[in-house]
Amino acid sequence: MNNPNDLISRMAAIEAYLDADPEATFTEILDSVSAVDAAPVINGRWYDKGSLSCRCSCCGCKSNKEYNYCPYCGAKMDGERRNNE
């Protein structure tokens, strides 16, 4: 049995269901689908320390520009930015 927390492709699951033996159980069908290679999204935000740069709320690294993602840790910057936090 695969790890129940594995991520699988919806399309791959549908194809496995359509190709499955009519006697196969739901668990057997899903176990036949390979897990996808994915990582969880880390969400963060930029915050100021009163200078020209800002800091990532996840790793604390400084950046001179507010990117959509932290260039150091890869956190997705979709949180609210707060000044002088």
Secondary structure, 3 states (H helix, E strand, C coil): CCCCCCCCCHHHHHHHHHHCCCCCCHHHHHHCCCCCCCCCCCEECEEECCCCCEEECCCCCEECCCCCECCCCCCEECCCCECCC
